[in-house]
Amino acid sequence: MQQELQKAQLETRKVNFRYDGLKTFTESIGVVLIIVLTAYLVLDRQISIGAIMFHILLFNNVSAPIR
């Protein structure tokens, strides 16, 4: 019974490790995309300081459930 419990715990840790890696990777890709999009819009003069702040707040609201 103890070995079964140990196997179950190891499996849980493996799944958690994979999930955390995927979560971190997804969040990093999202941050890069937001930065690139914001930089493009700033350089193209299509976005203001207020819109940049809104962008950041929107991203925080979107990424919060991932964390």
mmCIF file of the N, C-alpha and C atoms, coordinates in Angstrom:
data_MODEL
# 
_entry.id   MODEL 
# 
loop_
_atom_site.group_PDB 
_atom_site.id 
_atom_site.type_symbol 
_atom_site.label_atom_id 
_atom_site.label_alt_id 
_atom_site.label_comp_id 
_atom_site.label_asym_id 
_atom_site.label_entity_id 
_atom_site.label_seq_id 
_atom_site.pdbx_PDB_ins_code 
_atom_site.Cartn_x 
_atom_site.Cartn_y 
_atom_site.Cartn_z 
_atom_site.occupancy 
_atom_site.B_iso_or_equiv 
_atom_site.pdbx_formal_charge 
_atom_site.auth_seq_id 
_atom_site.auth_comp_id 
_atom_site.auth_asym_id 
_atom_site.auth_atom_id 
_atom_site.pdbx_PDB_model_num 
ATOM 1   N N  . MET A 1 1  ? 0.829  -1.187 0.000   1.00 0.00 ? 1  MET A N  1 
ATOM 2   C CA . MET A 1 1  ? 0.000  0.000  0.000   1.00 0.00 ? 1  MET A CA 1 
ATOM 3   C C  . MET A 1 1  ? 0.882  1.263  0.000   1.00 0.00 ? 1  MET A C  1 
ATOM 4   N N  . GLN A 1 2  ? 1.960  1.233  0.765   1.00 0.00 ? 2  GLN A N  1 
ATOM 5   C CA . GLN A 1 2  ? 2.846  2.390  0.814   1.00 0.00 ? 2  GLN A CA 1 
ATOM 6   C C  . GLN A 1 2  ? 3.522  2.632  -0.534  1.00 0.00 ? 2  GLN A C  1 
ATOM 7   N N  . GLN A 1 3  ? 3.878  1.565  -1.237  1.00 0.00 ? 3  GLN A N  1 
ATOM 8   C CA . GLN A 1 3  ? 4.505  1.723  -2.549  1.00 0.00 ? 3  GLN A CA 1 
ATOM 9   C C  . GLN A 1 3  ? 3.517  2.297  -3.565  1.00 0.00 ? 3  GLN A C  1 
ATOM 10  N N  . GLU A 1 4  ? 2.262  1.898  -3.459  1.00 0.00 ? 4  GLU A N  1 
ATOM 11  C CA . GLU A 1 4  ? 1.243  2.458  -4.352  1.00 0.00 ? 4  GLU A CA 1 
ATOM 12  C C  . GLU A 1 4  ? 1.078  3.960  -4.088  1.00 0.00 ? 4  GLU A C  1 
ATOM 13  N N  . LEU A 1 5  ? 1.095  4.317  -2.818  1.00 0.00 ? 5  LEU A N  1 
ATOM 14  C CA . LEU A 1 5  ? 1.000  5.729  -2.468  1.00 0.00 ? 5  LEU A CA 1 
ATOM 15  C C  . LEU A 1 5  ? 2.204  6.498  -2.991  1.00 0.00 ? 5  LEU A C  1 
ATOM 16  N N  . GLN A 1 6  ? 3.372  5.904  -2.869  1.00 0.00 ? 6  GLN A N  1 
ATOM 17  C CA . GLN A 1 6  ? 4.593  6.550  -3.359  1.00 0.00 ? 6  GLN A CA 1 
ATOM 18  C C  . GLN A 1 6  ? 4.538  6.724  -4.871  1.00 0.00 ? 6  GLN A C  1 
ATOM 19  N N  . LYS A 1 7  ? 4.077  5.711  -5.589  1.00 0.00 ? 7  LYS A N  1 
ATOM 20  C CA . LYS A 1 7  ? 3.943  5.807  -7.049  1.00 0.00 ? 7  LYS A CA 1 
ATOM 21  C C  . LYS A 1 7  ? 2.947  6.896  -7.431  1.00 0.00 ? 7  LYS A C  1 
ATOM 22  N N  . ALA A 1 8  ? 1.846  6.969  -6.699  1.00 0.00 ? 8  ALA A N  1 
ATOM 23  C CA . ALA A 1 8  ? 0.834  7.990  -6.980  1.00 0.00 ? 8  ALA A CA 1 
ATOM 24  C C  . ALA A 1 8  ? 1.400  9.389  -6.747  1.00 0.00 ? 8  ALA A C  1 
ATOM 25  N N  . GLN A 1 9  ? 2.168  9.561  -5.675  1.00 0.00 ? 9  GLN A N  1 
ATOM 26  C CA . GLN A 1 9  ? 2.766  10.862 -5.394  1.00 0.00 ? 9  GLN A CA 1 
ATOM 27  C C  . GLN A 1 9  ? 3.781  11.250 -6.461  1.00 0.00 ? 9  GLN A C  1 
ATOM 28  N N  . LEU A 1 10 ? 4.588  10.289 -6.899  1.00 0.00 ? 10 LEU A N  1 
ATOM 29  C CA . LEU A 1 10 ? 5.560  10.581 -7.956  1.00 0.00 ? 10 LEU A CA 1 
ATOM 30  C C  . LEU A 1 10 ? 4.864  10.969 -9.252  1.00 0.00 ? 10 LEU A C  1 
ATOM 31  N N  . GLU A 1 11 ? 3.782  10.276 -9.571  1.00 0.00 ? 11 GLU A N  1 
ATOM 32  C CA . GLU A 1 11 ? 3.022  10.606 -10.787 1.00 0.00 ? 11 GLU A CA 1 
ATOM 33  C C  . GLU A 1 11 ? 2.426  12.010 -10.678 1.00 0.00 ? 11 GLU A C  1 
ATOM 34  N N  . THR A 1 12 ? 1.915  12.336 -9.498  1.00 0.00 ? 12 THR A N  1 
ATOM 35  C CA . THR A 1 12 ? 1.354  13.671 -9.280  1.00 0.00 ? 12 THR A CA 1 
ATOM 36  C C  . THR A 1 12 ? 2.427  14.736 -9.448  1.00 0.00 ? 12 THR A C  1 
ATOM 37  N N  . ARG A 1 13 ? 3.604  14.490 -8.923  1.00 0.00 ? 13 ARG A N  1 
ATOM 38  C CA . ARG A 1 13 ? 4.696  15.461 -9.055  1.00 0.00 ? 13 ARG A CA 1 
ATOM 39  C C  . ARG A 1 13 ? 5.148  15.610 -10.503 1.00 0.00 ? 13 ARG A C  1 
ATOM 40  N N  . LYS A 1 14 ? 5.162  14.522 -11.245 1.00 0.00 ? 14 LYS A N  1 
ATOM 41  C CA . LYS A 1 14 ? 5.532  14.603 -12.669 1.00 0.00 ? 14 LYS A CA 1 
ATOM 42  C C  . LYS A 1 14 ? 4.539  15.464 -13.435 1.00 0.00 ? 14 LYS A C  1 
ATOM 43  N N  . VAL A 1 15 ? 3.257  15.214 -13.188 1.00 0.00 ? 15 VAL A N  1 
ATOM 44  C CA . VAL A 1 15 ? 2.216  15.993 -13.874 1.00 0.00 ? 15 VAL A CA 1 
ATOM 45  C C  . VAL A 1 15 ? 2.314  17.460 -13.472 1.00 0.00 ? 15 VAL A C  1 
ATOM 46  N N  . ASN A 1 16 ? 2.525  17.729 -12.188 1.00 0.00 ? 16 ASN A N  1 
ATOM 47  C CA . ASN A 1 16 ? 2.644  19.102 -11.712 1.00 0.00 ? 16 ASN A CA 1 
ATOM 48  C C  . ASN A 1 16 ? 3.850  19.797 -12.337 1.00 0.00 ? 16 ASN A C  1 
ATOM 49  N N  . PHE A 1 17 ? 4.953  19.087 -12.465 1.00 0.00 ? 17 PHE A N  1 
ATOM 50  C CA . PHE A 1 17 ? 6.156  19.656 -13.081 1.00 0.00 ? 17 PHE A CA 1 
ATOM 51  C C  . PHE A 1 17 ? 5.898  20.027 -14.533 1.00 0.00 ? 17 PHE A C  1 
ATOM 52  N N  . ARG A 1 18 ? 5.244  19.142 -15.266 1.00 0.00 ? 18 ARG A N  1 
ATOM 53  C CA . ARG A 1 18 ? 4.922  19.427 -16.678 1.00 0.00 ? 18 ARG A CA 1 
ATOM 54  C C  . ARG A 1 18 ? 3.966  20.606 -16.794 1.00 0.00 ? 18 ARG A C  1 
ATOM 55  N N  . TYR A 1 19 ? 2.955  20.611 -15.929 1.00 0.00 ? 19 TYR A N  1 
ATOM 56  C CA . TYR A 1 19 ? 1.972  21.695 -15.959 1.00 0.00 ? 19 TYR A CA 1 
ATOM 57  C C  . TYR A 1 19 ? 2.629  23.035 -15.655 1.00 0.00 ? 19 TYR A C  1 
ATOM 58  N N  . ASP A 1 20 ? 3.481  23.080 -14.634 1.00 0.00 ? 20 ASP A N  1 
ATOM 59  C CA . ASP A 1 20 ? 4.153  24.333 -14.294 1.00 0.00 ? 20 ASP A CA 1 
ATOM 60  C C  . ASP A 1 20 ? 5.046  24.809 -15.438 1.00 0.00 ? 20 ASP A C  1 
ATOM 61  N N  . GLY A 1 21 ? 5.736  23.888 -16.088 1.00 0.00 ? 21 GLY A N  1 
ATOM 62  C CA . GLY A 1 21 ? 6.574  24.261 -17.226 1.00 0.00 ? 21 GLY A CA 1 
ATOM 63  C C  . GLY A 1 21 ? 5.756  24.826 -18.363 1.00 0.00 ? 21 GLY A C  1 
ATOM 64  N N  . LEU A 1 22 ? 4.653  24.174 -18.680 1.00 0.00 ? 22 LEU A N  1 
ATOM 65  C CA . LEU A 1 22 ? 3.775  24.639 -19.759 1.00 0.00 ? 22 LEU A CA 1 
ATOM 66  C C  . LEU A 1 22 ? 3.155  25.986 -19.408 1.00 0.00 ? 22 LEU A C  1 
ATOM 67  N N  . LYS A 1 23 ? 2.754  26.140 -18.151 1.00 0.00 ? 23 LYS A N  1 
ATOM 68  C CA . LYS A 1 23 ? 2.162  27.404 -17.698 1.00 0.00 ? 23 LYS A CA 1 
ATOM 69  C C  . LYS A 1 23 ? 3.167  28.546 -17.813 1.00 0.00 ? 23 LYS A C  1 
ATOM 70  N N  . THR A 1 24 ? 4.375  28.320 -17.368 1.00 0.00 ? 24 THR A N  1 
ATOM 71  C CA . THR A 1 24 ? 5.410  29.356 -17.432 1.00 0.00 ? 24 THR A CA 1 
ATOM 72  C C  . THR A 1 24 ? 5.753  29.698 -18.870 1.00 0.00 ? 24 THR A C  1 
ATOM 73  N N  . PHE A 1 25 ? 5.854  28.673 -19.713 1.00 0.00 ? 25 PHE A N  1 
ATOM 74  C CA . PHE A 1 25 ? 6.153  28.901 -21.129 1.00 0.00 ? 25 PHE A CA 1 
ATOM 75  C C  . PHE A 1 25 ? 5.044  29.718 -21.787 1.00 0.00 ? 25 PHE A C  1 
ATOM 76  N N  . THR A 1 26 ? 3.799  29.359 -21.531 1.00 0.00 ? 26 THR A N  1 
ATOM 77  C CA . THR A 1 26 ? 2.665  30.083 -22.114 1.00 0.00 ? 26 THR A CA 1 
ATOM 78  C C  . THR A 1 26 ? 2.644  31.530 -21.647 1.00 0.00 ? 26 THR A C  1 
ATOM 79  N N  . GLU A 1 27 ? 2.879  31.738 -20.364 1.00 0.00 ? 27 GLU A N  1 
ATOM 80  C CA . GLU A 1 27 ? 2.889  33.107 -19.841 1.00 0.00 ? 27 GLU A CA 1 
ATOM 81  C C  . GLU A 1 27 ? 4.029  33.925 -20.444 1.00 0.00 ? 27 GLU A C  1 
ATOM 82  N N  . SER A 1 28 ? 5.189  33.314 -20.623 1.00 0.00 ? 28 SER A N  1 
ATOM 83  C CA . SER A 1 28 ? 6.330  34.027 -21.216 1.00 0.00 ? 28 SER A CA 1 
ATOM 84  C C  . SER A 1 28 ? 6.049  34.410 -22.658 1.00 0.00 ? 28 SER A C  1 
ATOM 85  N N  . ILE A 1 29 ? 5.467  33.502 -23.415 1.00 0.00 ? 29 ILE A N  1 
ATOM 86  C CA . ILE A 1 29 ? 5.107  33.798 -24.807 1.00 0.00 ? 29 ILE A CA 1 
ATOM 87  C C  . ILE A 1 29 ? 4.094  34.939 -24.843 1.00 0.00 ? 29 ILE A C  1 
ATOM 88  N N  . GLY A 1 30 ? 3.121  34.919 -23.932 1.00 0.00 ? 30 GLY A N  1 
ATOM 89  C CA . GLY A 1 30 ? 2.128  35.994 -23.873 1.00 0.00 ? 30 GLY A CA 1 
ATOM 90  C C  . GLY A 1 30 ? 2.757  37.342 -23.567 1.00 0.00 ? 30 GLY A C  1 
ATOM 91  N N  . VAL A 1 31 ? 3.693  37.363 -22.630 1.00 0.00 ? 31 VAL A N  1 
ATOM 92  C CA . VAL A 1 31 ? 4.377  38.616 -22.280 1.00 0.00 ? 31 VAL A CA 1 
ATOM 93  C C  . VAL A 1 31 ? 5.147  39.152 -23.478 1.00 0.00 ? 31 VAL A C  1 
ATOM 94  N N  . VAL A 1 32 ? 5.847  38.277 -24.179 1.00 0.00 ? 32 VAL A N  1 
ATOM 95  C CA . VAL A 1 32 ? 6.614  38.707 -25.355 1.00 0.00 ? 32 VAL A CA 1 
ATOM 96  C C  . VAL A 1 32 ? 5.681  39.259 -26.427 1.00 0.00 ? 32 VAL A C  1 
ATOM 97  N N  . LEU A 1 33 ? 4.565  38.599 -26.664 1.00 0.00 ? 33 LEU A N  1 
ATOM 98  C CA . LEU A 1 33 ? 3.617  39.076 -27.677 1.00 0.00 ? 33 LEU A CA 1 
ATOM 99  C C  . LEU A 1 33 ? 3.046  40.446 -27.306 1.00 0.00 ? 33 LEU A C  1 
ATOM 100 N N  . ILE A 1 34 ? 2.712  40.633 -26.034 1.00 0.00 ? 34 ILE A N  1 
ATOM 101 C CA . ILE A 1 34 ? 2.188  41.929 -25.602 1.00 0.00 ? 34 ILE A CA 1 
ATOM 102 C C  . ILE A 1 34 ? 3.245  43.016 -25.770 1.00 0.00 ? 34 ILE A C  1 
ATOM 103 N N  . ILE A 1 35 ? 4.487  42.711 -25.408 1.00 0.00 ? 35 ILE A N  1 
ATOM 104 C CA . ILE A 1 35 ? 5.567  43.701 -25.548 1.00 0.00 ? 35 ILE A CA 1 
ATOM 105 C C  . ILE A 1 35 ? 5.791  44.056 -27.010 1.00 0.00 ? 35 ILE A C  1 
ATOM 106 N N  . VAL A 1 36 ? 5.819  43.056 -27.863 1.00 0.00 ? 36 VAL A N  1 
ATOM 107 C CA . VAL A 1 36 ? 6.036  43.300 -29.296 1.00 0.00 ? 36 VAL A CA 1 
ATOM 108 C C  . VAL A 1 36 ? 4.882  44.115 -29.881 1.00 0.00 ? 36 VAL A C  1 
ATOM 109 N N  . LEU A 1 37 ? 3.659  43.742 -29.542 1.00 0.00 ? 37 LEU A N  1 
ATOM 110 C CA . LEU A 1 37 ? 2.495  44.476 -30.053 1.00 0.00 ? 37 LEU A CA 1 
ATOM 111 C C  . LEU A 1 37 ? 2.507  45.921 -29.568 1.00 0.00 ? 37 LEU A C  1 
ATOM 112 N N  . THR A 1 38 ? 2.799  46.127 -28.290 1.00 0.00 ? 38 THR A N  1 
ATOM 113 C CA . THR A 1 38 ? 2.849  47.486 -27.750 1.00 0.00 ? 38 THR A CA 1 
ATOM 114 C C  . THR A 1 38 ? 3.950  48.300 -28.412 1.00 0.00 ? 38 THR A C  1 
ATOM 115 N N  . ALA A 1 39 ? 5.128  47.704 -28.578 1.00 0.00 ? 39 ALA A N  1 
ATOM 116 C CA . ALA A 1 39 ? 6.235  48.422 -29.229 1.00 0.00 ? 39 ALA A CA 1 
ATOM 117 C C  . ALA A 1 39 ? 5.874  48.787 -30.665 1.00 0.00 ? 39 ALA A C  1 
ATOM 118 N N  . TYR A 1 40 ? 5.246  47.864 -31.376 1.00 0.00 ? 40 TYR A N  1 
ATOM 119 C CA . TYR A 1 40 ? 4.834  48.154 -32.762 1.00 0.00 ? 40 TYR A CA 1 
ATOM 120 C C  . TYR A 1 40 ? 3.852  49.320 -32.810 1.00 0.00 ? 40 TYR A C  1 
ATOM 121 N N  . LEU A 1 41 ? 2.864  49.283 -31.932 1.00 0.00 ? 41 LEU A N  1 
ATOM 122 C CA . LEU A 1 41 ? 1.849  50.344 -31.942 1.00 0.00 ? 41 LEU A CA 1 
ATOM 123 C C  . LEU A 1 41 ? 2.436  51.692 -31.523 1.00 0.00 ? 41 LEU A C  1 
ATOM 124 N N  . VAL A 1 42 ? 3.398  51.680 -30.597 1.00 0.00 ? 42 VAL A N  1 
ATOM 125 C CA . VAL A 1 42 ? 4.042  52.934 -30.188 1.00 0.00 ? 42 VAL A CA 1 
ATOM 126 C C  . VAL A 1 42 ? 4.865  53.494 -31.341 1.00 0.00 ? 42 VAL A C  1 
ATOM 127 N N  . LEU A 1 43 ? 5.645  52.648 -31.988 1.00 0.00 ? 43 LEU A N  1 
ATOM 128 C CA . LEU A 1 43 ? 6.483  53.120 -33.095 1.00 0.00 ? 43 LEU A CA 1 
ATOM 129 C C  . LEU A 1 43 ? 5.655  53.575 -34.291 1.00 0.00 ? 43 LEU A C  1 
ATOM 130 N N  . ASP A 1 44 ? 4.484  52.979 -34.448 1.00 0.00 ? 44 ASP A N  1 
ATOM 131 C CA . ASP A 1 44 ? 3.599  53.350 -35.552 1.00 0.00 ? 44 ASP A CA 1 
ATOM 132 C C  . ASP A 1 44 ? 2.705  54.536 -35.173 1.00 0.00 ? 44 ASP A C  1 
ATOM 133 N N  . ARG A 1 45 ? 2.885  55.061 -33.972 1.00 0.00 ? 45 ARG A N  1 
ATOM 134 C CA . ARG A 1 45 ? 2.137  56.206 -33.432 1.00 0.00 ? 45 ARG A CA 1 
ATOM 135 C C  . ARG A 1 45 ? 0.626  55.969 -33.439 1.00 0.00 ? 45 ARG A C  1 
ATOM 136 N N  . GLN A 1 46 ? 0.231  54.751 -33.123 1.00 0.00 ? 46 GLN A N  1 
ATOM 137 C CA . GLN A 1 46 ? -1.190 54.427 -33.063 1.00 0.00 ? 46 GLN A CA 1 
ATOM 138 C C  . GLN A 1 46 ? -1.684 54.267 -31.625 1.00 0.00 ? 46 GLN A C  1 
ATOM 139 N N  . ILE A 1 47 ? -0.797 54.460 -30.664 1.00 0.00 ? 47 ILE A N  1 
ATOM 140 C CA . ILE A 1 47 ? -1.163 54.185 -29.282 1.00 0.00 ? 47 ILE A CA 1 
ATOM 141 C C  . ILE A 1 47 ? -0.627 55.305 -28.385 1.00 0.00 ? 47 ILE A C  1 
ATOM 142 N N  . SER A 1 48 ? -1.392 55.639 -27.349 1.00 0.00 ? 48 SER A N  1 
ATOM 143 C CA . SER A 1 48 ? -0.988 56.693 -26.420 1.00 0.00 ? 48 SER A CA 1 
ATOM 144 C C  . SER A 1 48 ? -0.515 56.066 -25.107 1.00 0.00 ? 48 SER A C  1 
ATOM 145 N N  . ILE A 1 49 ? -0.055 56.916 -24.202 1.00 0.00 ? 49 ILE A N  1 
ATOM 146 C CA . ILE A 1 49 ? 0.392  56.440 -22.892 1.00 0.00 ? 49 ILE A CA 1 
ATOM 147 C C  . ILE A 1 49 ? -0.762 55.774 -22.140 1.00 0.00 ? 49 ILE A C  1 
ATOM 148 N N  . GLY A 1 50 ? -1.918 56.375 -22.197 1.00 0.00 ? 50 GLY A N  1 
ATOM 149 C CA . GLY A 1 50 ? -3.097 55.785 -21.538 1.00 0.00 ? 50 GLY A CA 1 
ATOM 150 C C  . GLY A 1 50 ? -3.440 54.426 -22.106 1.00 0.00 ? 50 GLY A C  1 
ATOM 151 N N  . ALA A 1 51 ? -3.325 54.283 -23.415 1.00 0.00 ? 51 ALA A N  1 
ATOM 152 C CA . ALA A 1 51 ? -3.616 53.003 -24.044 1.00 0.00 ? 51 ALA A CA 1 
ATOM 153 C C  . ALA A 1 51 ? -2.576 51.947 -23.654 1.00 0.00 ? 51 ALA A C  1 
ATOM 154 N N  . ILE A 1 52 ? -1.326 52.376 -23.472 1.00 0.00 ? 52 ILE A N  1 
ATOM 155 C CA . ILE A 1 52 ? -0.294 51.446 -23.014 1.00 0.00 ? 52 ILE A CA 1 
ATOM 156 C C  . ILE A 1 52 ? -0.637 50.956 -21.607 1.00 0.00 ? 52 ILE A C  1 
ATOM 157 N N  . MET A 1 53 ? -1.058 51.865 -20.743 1.00 0.00 ? 53 MET A N  1 
ATOM 158 C CA . MET A 1 53 ? -1.444 51.473 -19.387 1.00 0.00 ? 53 MET A CA 1 
ATOM 159 C C  . MET A 1 53 ? -2.636 50.525 -19.426 1.00 0.00 ? 53 MET A C  1 
ATOM 160 N N  . PHE A 1 54 ? -3.606 50.807 -20.282 1.00 0.00 ? 54 PHE A N  1 
ATOM 161 C CA . PHE A 1 54 ? -4.757 49.921 -20.434 1.00 0.00 ? 54 PHE A CA 1 
ATOM 162 C C  . PHE A 1 54 ? -4.319 48.543 -20.916 1.00 0.00 ? 54 PHE A C  1 
ATOM 163 N N  . HIS A 1 55 ? -3.370 48.515 -21.845 1.00 0.00 ? 55 HIS A N  1 
ATOM 164 C CA . HIS A 1 55 ? -2.810 47.266 -22.365 1.00 0.00 ? 55 HIS A CA 1 
ATOM 165 C C  . HIS A 1 55 ? -2.227 46.430 -21.237 1.00 0.00 ? 55 HIS A C  1 
ATOM 166 N N  . ILE A 1 56 ? -1.456 47.082 -20.370 1.00 0.00 ? 56 ILE A N  1 
ATOM 167 C CA . ILE A 1 56 ? -0.813 46.381 -19.257 1.00 0.00 ? 56 ILE A CA 1 
ATOM 168 C C  . ILE A 1 56 ? -1.860 45.834 -18.290 1.00 0.00 ? 56 ILE A C  1 
ATOM 169 N N  . LEU A 1 57 ? -2.856 46.646 -17.957 1.00 0.00 ? 57 LEU A N  1 
ATOM 170 C CA . LEU A 1 57 ? -3.913 46.181 -17.066 1.00 0.00 ? 57 LEU A CA 1 
ATOM 171 C C  . LEU A 1 57 ? -4.698 45.036 -17.678 1.00 0.00 ? 57 LEU A C  1 
ATOM 172 N N  . LEU A 1 58 ? -4.981 45.141 -18.957 1.00 0.00 ? 58 LEU A N  1 
ATOM 173 C CA . LEU A 1 58 ? -5.707 44.068 -19.639 1.00 0.00 ? 58 LEU A CA 1 
ATOM 174 C C  . LEU A 1 58 ? -4.906 42.778 -19.613 1.00 0.00 ? 58 LEU A C  1 
ATOM 175 N N  . PHE A 1 59 ? -3.612 42.878 -19.863 1.00 0.00 ? 59 PHE A N  1 
ATOM 176 C CA . PHE A 1 59 ? -2.782 41.687 -19.832 1.00 0.00 ? 59 PHE A CA 1 
ATOM 177 C C  . PHE A 1 59 ? -2.741 41.070 -18.438 1.00 0.00 ? 59 PHE A C  1 
ATOM 178 N N  . ASN A 1 60 ? -2.666 41.904 -17.406 1.00 0.00 ? 60 ASN A N  1 
ATOM 179 C CA . ASN A 1 60 ? -2.665 41.385 -16.034 1.00 0.00 ? 60 ASN A CA 1 
ATOM 180 C C  . ASN A 1 60 ? -3.953 40.639 -15.728 1.00 0.00 ? 60 ASN A C  1 
ATOM 181 N N  . ASN A 1 61 ? -5.079 41.156 -16.211 1.00 0.00 ? 61 ASN A N  1 
ATOM 182 C CA . ASN A 1 61 ? -6.349 40.482 -15.990 1.00 0.00 ? 61 ASN A CA 1 
ATOM 183 C C  . ASN A 1 61 ? -6.439 39.172 -16.747 1.00 0.00 ? 61 ASN A C  1 
ATOM 184 N N  . VAL A 1 62 ? -5.834 39.126 -17.922 1.00 0.00 ? 62 VAL A N  1 
ATOM 185 C CA . VAL A 1 62 ? -5.886 37.907 -18.733 1.00 0.00 ? 62 VAL A CA 1 
ATOM 186 C C  . VAL A 1 62 ? -4.959 36.841 -18.180 1.00 0.00 ? 62 VAL A C  1 
ATOM 187 N N  . SER A 1 63 ? -3.778 37.265 -17.722 1.00 0.00 ? 63 SER A N  1 
ATOM 188 C CA . SER A 1 63 ? -2.781 36.285 -17.264 1.00 0.00 ? 63 SER A CA 1 
ATOM 189 C C  . SER A 1 63 ? -3.011 35.820 -15.823 1.00 0.00 ? 63 SER A C  1 
ATOM 190 N N  . ALA A 1 64 ? -3.840 36.518 -15.057 1.00 0.00 ? 64 ALA A N  1 
ATOM 191 C CA . ALA A 1 64 ? -4.071 36.130 -13.659 1.00 0.00 ? 64 ALA A CA 1 
ATOM 192 C C  . ALA A 1 64 ? -4.621 34.713 -13.513 1.00 0.00 ? 64 ALA A C  1 
ATOM 193 N N  . PRO A 1 65 ? -5.579 34.275 -14.338 1.00 0.00 ? 65 PRO A N  1 
ATOM 194 C CA . PRO A 1 65 ? -6.064 32.894 -14.180 1.00 0.00 ? 65 PRO A CA 1 
ATOM 195 C C  . PRO A 1 65 ? -4.988 31.842 -14.494 1.00 0.00 ? 65 PRO A C  1 
ATOM 196 N N  . ILE A 1 66 ? -4.023 32.171 -15.299 1.00 0.00 ? 66 ILE A N  1 
ATOM 197 C CA . ILE A 1 66 ? -2.963 31.217 -15.612 1.00 0.00 ? 66 ILE A CA 1 
ATOM 198 C C  . ILE A 1 66 ? -2.118 30.969 -14.379 1.00 0.00 ? 66 ILE A C  1 
ATOM 199 N N  . ARG A 1 67 ? -1.871 32.026 -13.627 1.00 0.00 ? 67 ARG A N  1 
ATOM 200 C CA . ARG A 1 67 ? -1.058 31.903 -12.414 1.00 0.00 ? 67 ARG A CA 1 
ATOM 201 C C  . ARG A 1 67 ? -1.813 31.182 -11.347 1.00 0.00 ? 67 ARG A C  1 
# 
